[in-house]
Amino acid sequence: MITKPVKRLPAENGISGWEAISKRSFPVRSLEGSVTADWLIIGAGFAGLSAARRLVQLRPNDKIVVLDASEVGKGTSGRNSGYMIDVPHNLSSGEYSRGGTDATTLEMAQNRLAIAFASEAAAEYGMSRETFDPSGKINAAATARGMKLNMAFGESLRNAGEKHAFLDAAEMRELTGSDYYLGGLYTPGAVLIQPADYIRAFAAGLSKNVDLFERSPVTSLKRDNGIWIASSPKGQVTAKKVIVAVNGHIDDFGYFSGRLMHIFAYASMTAPFPANDFGRRMSGRDQWALLPADAMGATVRKITSGGQSRIVIRTKYTYETTITVTDRRMAKMAEEHRHSLDARFPGLSAVPFEFSWAGRLCLSLNHVPAFGEVDEGLYSACCENGLGTVKSTLAGLMAADLATGTRSNMLDKFSDQPKPSKLPPEPFAWLGVNAVIRLQELRAGREG
């Protein structure tokens, strides 16, 4: 018998603005009693729900159960900036694309497979344009260095035969209403999502084929005579095969220990302000979305609905060995967000932040996922390396294919990666990683 007690359960920091302005269309149901299934998926984020949808496609007559420790949309999947990006997006340095043409081509093919899978789900589950918007994205540059990074990124895209367009300062000003930006790089293949709405709509769409239990954390996982048993406070699920889709929490299940980093990303959302003349004069068009030219800069989005606009800004990162951060840290990051927002949009200085929150990324030193069959009948679809919307969707899709023996050239390439590298011992990892983050943020300068 193999028994895996779960060391820590997920915890969230602050209230995600995306989740706060989202609405559920289905009630919360928690696990009570014993349930037997063909498949158990742990985690109802991008990876877990994608794995469930793929299993429905491959094994339509099988019983599939999904357990989530929190509620759909409240966890990490509802706390990102809402970009599904097809082109390279490496957060481990200031440059998004550092590989050669072959590596870039493969990464884009993988990302586009995930986006196509998500697009099919969005269409089937009736997601609105506000939830799932295939509008492309802009890398915005606020410094001469940012402009050089955009030029270099554009060159890598040109070498790969990818469509892109450069925007000058006047075009950026017309879009955003701000004089802050010197230029931008537009790529057409990205999708903008309202992440909490997307995850909730996805879960609602699966509800006819999958049993989803929320507020049902897995506290232990054991295998007895070839059957996995997942225990929760008020029940248990037995299944022959399990897909663990919990991102960095996979190490709390006893796998990939000492190899994964919890990186906290911090964000704030303004209170609503009128989208009419005031909103347009102060912040440009009703809808836009900017990634920073330097990966360590600020991601900024404007959303508008019902005559009211909001701006969401995400910037600043920390590496933590815990899964929570202090209220003091949260307040400091909100102050940093205020400074960044006011520098870009001084006319909005009187508009307060309504929500501030932190979300956890999972990174490995060598930028590879924690993927594969880690025990007999137990599969990991974890560690998204900073682009959870797409990478986790892909990992869930690939994990379902691997577990069902559905072979493909894409699965072969995705599986043919090394294990995540081992981290230095603590406190050296904490000191080293945070030092690198600080240096990269200082180098980003006004991009942050």
N, C-alpha and C positions, 0 to 999 in steps of 0.2 A: 504494500500500500504506500502511495505517495501522498503526503499531506503538505499543503502550502498555506500557512496562515498569512493573511494579508496584513502587512505591517502598518500601513497608514491608509486612511480613507480620504477621498478628495475634499478640499475646502476651497471656498472662493473668497476673494477680497474685493469688497465694494459691490455696488449694484451696477451691472452692465446696462448702459443706456439702451442698447439694442434689445435686450430682453425686457426692459421696463416699458418700452413703447410697442412691444409685440403683443399679440393676443393669441391665446390658445383656442383651438377649435374642438378639443377633445378632453375628457376628464383625466386626471391623474389616477393611475391604478398601481397599487403596490403588491408585491408578492406575499401571499399568505398560503401556508401549507406546502405540500410536496407536488412538484410538477415534473413530468417526464417528457423529454423532447428528443428529437434527432440531433438538433443543433442548439448550442447555447452561445450567444454572443454577449460579451461583457463590455459595456460601454455603448451609449446611444449618441455618439457624435458623428462626425463625418465618416470615420472608418467603420464604426459599428453598423450604422444604418446602410452604408454602401454595401458592406458584406451581406447584410440581411437581404437587401434588394437583389443582389447577385445570386444568393442562394435560392430565392423565390424563383428566379429565372431558370436556374439549373436543376433544382429539386422541388418542383411545384407541389408535390404531394407530401413533403417532409414537414414535420412540426418544428418551427423555429421560435426560440424564446430569446428576447433581449432584456438584459438587466442593466439598469443605470442607478448609480449611487445617489444622484441628485434628481433634477427634473430636466426634461428635454429643453434645451435652449438656455438654461441657467449656468451651465458649466463652460468649459473652455471653448467649445464649439460656438457659443453665442457671444464670445468676447473678443473676437478678432476684428480686423478692419474691413472684412467683407470683400476681398479680392480673390477671384479664381484666375490665376495668371498662367498663361500658356508658355511664355518665353522664360529663359533662365531667371531664377530669383534666389540667389545664394546669399544668405544673411551672415555668413561667417567672415566676411570681409567687407570693405567699402564698395566692392565691385560685384554686380549681380552675376556676371558671366565670366568665369576664369578658365573654362575648359576649351579644348579645341573644337573644330567644326563638328566632328563625329559625336563628341560628348554633348554638344549643344543640340544637335539634331535629335539624338536619342531622348534627351530630357524633354524637348518640346513634344515629341511624339507621345511620351508618357503623360505629360500634362494634358495634352489634347484628348487623349483617351479618357482621362478622368473627367474633363470638362464635357465631353460628348455624353458620357454616362450620366452626369449631373443634368445636362440639358434634356435628355430623354425623361429623366425623373421629373424635372420641372414642368415639362409639357404634360406628362401623364397625370401629375398631381395638381394641375391647374394653378401653378404659381403665377402671380401677377408680375408685371414689369418692375414694380417697386421691390419685389422680392428677388427677382432674377433678371438682370439687365445685361445683355451681351453688348455693351457699349464700348469696350476697349478701355485702356488706361493710359495715363500720362505720367512719365517720370519728370518731376519738376526740379529745376536747378535754380538755386538762389545765390550761387557763388561761381567764380571763374573755375574753381576745381570741379564743381558740379557740372558745369557746361562741358568740361573735358571728359568727365565720366560718361555723360550722355553721348558725346561724340564717339568715344571708344565702344560703348554699348551698341550704338547705331552701326558702327563698323562691323562688329561681330554678327549683328543681324543681317547686314548686307551680304557678308560672306556666306551666310546660311540661306540666302535667297528669301529673307523674310521682309514683308511689308512694314514700313515705318515712316513716320513723318516728323520733321522738326518744327517746333513752334517758337516764334520769337517773343520778345518781351511784350510787345503790343498785343499779340494774340493771347498770351497768358493773362494780361490785364483785362482784356475783354471777357475772358472766361471767368475769372475769379474776382474781378473788381479790385485787385491788389497790385501795387507796384513792387511787391517783394521779389517776384521771380524774374530771372533773366531769360529763361527759355524753358522748353519742354521737349520731350520725346514721346510721341504717340505710337502705340502699337494696338492693332484692332482686335486681337484675339481674346482679350481678357473679359471676364464676366464680373459685374458688380452685384453682390448679394446683400440683402439684409440678413445677417447670419442667423439670428434667433428665429426670424420668420421662416427662413429656408429650412432649418433643422426641424422646426415644428411642423411645417407643411410636409416635409419628407416623412416624418414619423406618422403623421395622420394618414398619408397615402399608403403606408405599409400596413396600417392597422387591420386591414381585411385579411392579410396573409401571415401576420407575425403577431405573437403575443409580447407586448412591451410592458415591462414592470418598472416603474420609477420609484424613487425613494427606497430602493432595494439594494443597498451596497453588498457586495460579496465580501464576506469576512474570512472565509477560508475556502480553499479549493483542493480537493483530494481525488485521487484515482484509485478505485478498488475493482479488481478483476476486469480491467479494461473499460470501466465506466467512470466518467467524471461526475463529481458531486460538488456543486457550488452552494455554500450555505449563506443565508442572509438572516437578519434578525428574526423574521417571522416565517421563514420557509426555506426550501431548498429546491434546486433544479438538478436533475440527473440527465446526462446526455453523453452520447458516444464521442462527440467531437465538440470542441470549444474553440472559439476565436476570441482572443483577448485584444480589445481595441481601446486601450486606456492611455495611449500616448506614453508620457514619461512615467506613469504609475506602474508600468510593467515591472520596474525594479522592486516595487512593493509586493509583487507576487513572487519574488525570488529569482527573476530572470534579468539578465543583462546588468547585474549589480556592478556598481562602480564604473559604468560605461556611458551613462546618460546624464545630461545636464538639464535642470529646470531653470529656464530663463524666463524671468518675469518681464512682460511688456505692459506699459501703463497707458491708459487712455482716459479722455474726458469728453463729455458731450454737453453742448450748451443747452440752456433752456430754449424753448421755441421763441422765434422773433418773426415779425411780419414779413411775408415773402414779397410784398408789394414794392412800392418805390423805395422804401427804406432798405429792405433786404437786398434788392438788386444794386442799389447805389453802394452799399457797404461791402457786398460779397458776390457780386456778379450774377451769373446765371443761376437758375433754380437748382440744378443738379450738376455736380462735377466731383471728380475724385483724383487726388494727386498722391503718387508715391514719391519719395525723395530720390533724387539722383544718386545720393550717397545712401547706402542701405541703412546706415545708422542715423539718418535724419528723421524728419517728422512726416508721417502719413496724415493727410488732411482730406476730409470728405464733407461735402455739403449735400444735405438731403432736404427735400421739400414735399409736404403732403398737407392737403386741406388748408392751403393758404398760409401755412406756417413752415419756417425753415429752421434747421439746426446745423451746427458744424461739429464734427467729430475730429479730434486730433489725438494721434498716438505717437508718443516719443518717449525715450528713456527706457533703459533696460538694466536689470540686475540679475546676477546669478545667485541663487539661494540653495542651501541644502535642506531648508524647510519647505513646506508647501503653503505657508502663509507669510505675510509681511505685516509690519506693525502699522498702526494708525498714523504714527508720525511719518513713516516712509510714504504712505499714501498721500498725506497732506503735502509733503514736500514735492512729490511728483505732480500733484494738481497745481501747485505754484509754478512749476516749470512749464506746465501746459498753458497756464495763463500768460506767462511771459511770451511763449512761442506764438500763441494765438494773437495777442495784442500787437506783436511786431508785424504780423501779416495783415491784420484787420483792425487798425486802431479805432475805426468807427463802431466796432462791436465791443468796446471795452466795458460798457455798462451792462452787457448781456452776461449774466453769470453762468457758470457751469451748473447743470442740474445733476449730473451723474459723473462719478470718477470711479475707475475700477482697474484691476490688474488681471491679466490672463497669462497662463503659463505656456511657453513654447518648450519643445523638447529638441535638443541638439545633441549630436555626437561629434566628437573631435574630428573624425574623418568624413563627416557629412553623409553618413549612410543610415538607412532605417534599421530598426530592430524588428526584423522580419523573418518569418519561416516557421517550421515545425520545431518547437522548442522542447516538447515532450510528446510521447505517443498520443496522437489525437488532439494535441493542444497547439494552436497556431497563434503567432504574434503578428499583429498589424499595427505597429507602434513606432514612435519617434519620427515626426514629420519634418524635422529640420527647418522649421520656420515658415512653411507654407502649408498649413494644415488643411485648408479648404481643398486643395488639389492633391497634395501628397497623401493625406489621410484617406481621401476618396479612392485614390489609386491603390493604396495599401489594403483597404478593405476589399476592393474588387479582386486584387491579386491573391489575397488570403483565401477568399472563397473558391477561386479557381484552383489554388494549390490543394486545399482540403478536399475538393471533390475530384481531383485528378484530371481537371480540365486543362490540358497542356496548350501552350501557345508560345510563339516566338517572344512576345512581350513578357510573359511570365518567366521564361528562361533567362531573359536579360535582367529582369528585376530581381530574380533569385540569385543571380551570379554576382553578388556583391560581398565584400568582406564583412565580418562582424564589426559592430561599433568598437572603436579603440578604447583601451582602458584609460581612465582618467588618473592623473596624479593623486596621491593620497591627500586627504584633508589635513590641515587647512590650506595646503599649497594650491589645490585646484581652485578653491574659493578666491584666494588672493590673486592667482594668476589670471583666471577668467575675468574677474571684475576689473583688474588692471587693464586688460586688453579692451574691454568694453569702454572704460573711461577714456583711454587713448583714442579709440575710434570715434567716440562722441566728440572729443575735443577737435579731432581732425575734421569732423563733419561741419563744425562751426555753425554758420547761419542756416545750414540745411536742417538743423535740429529744432 
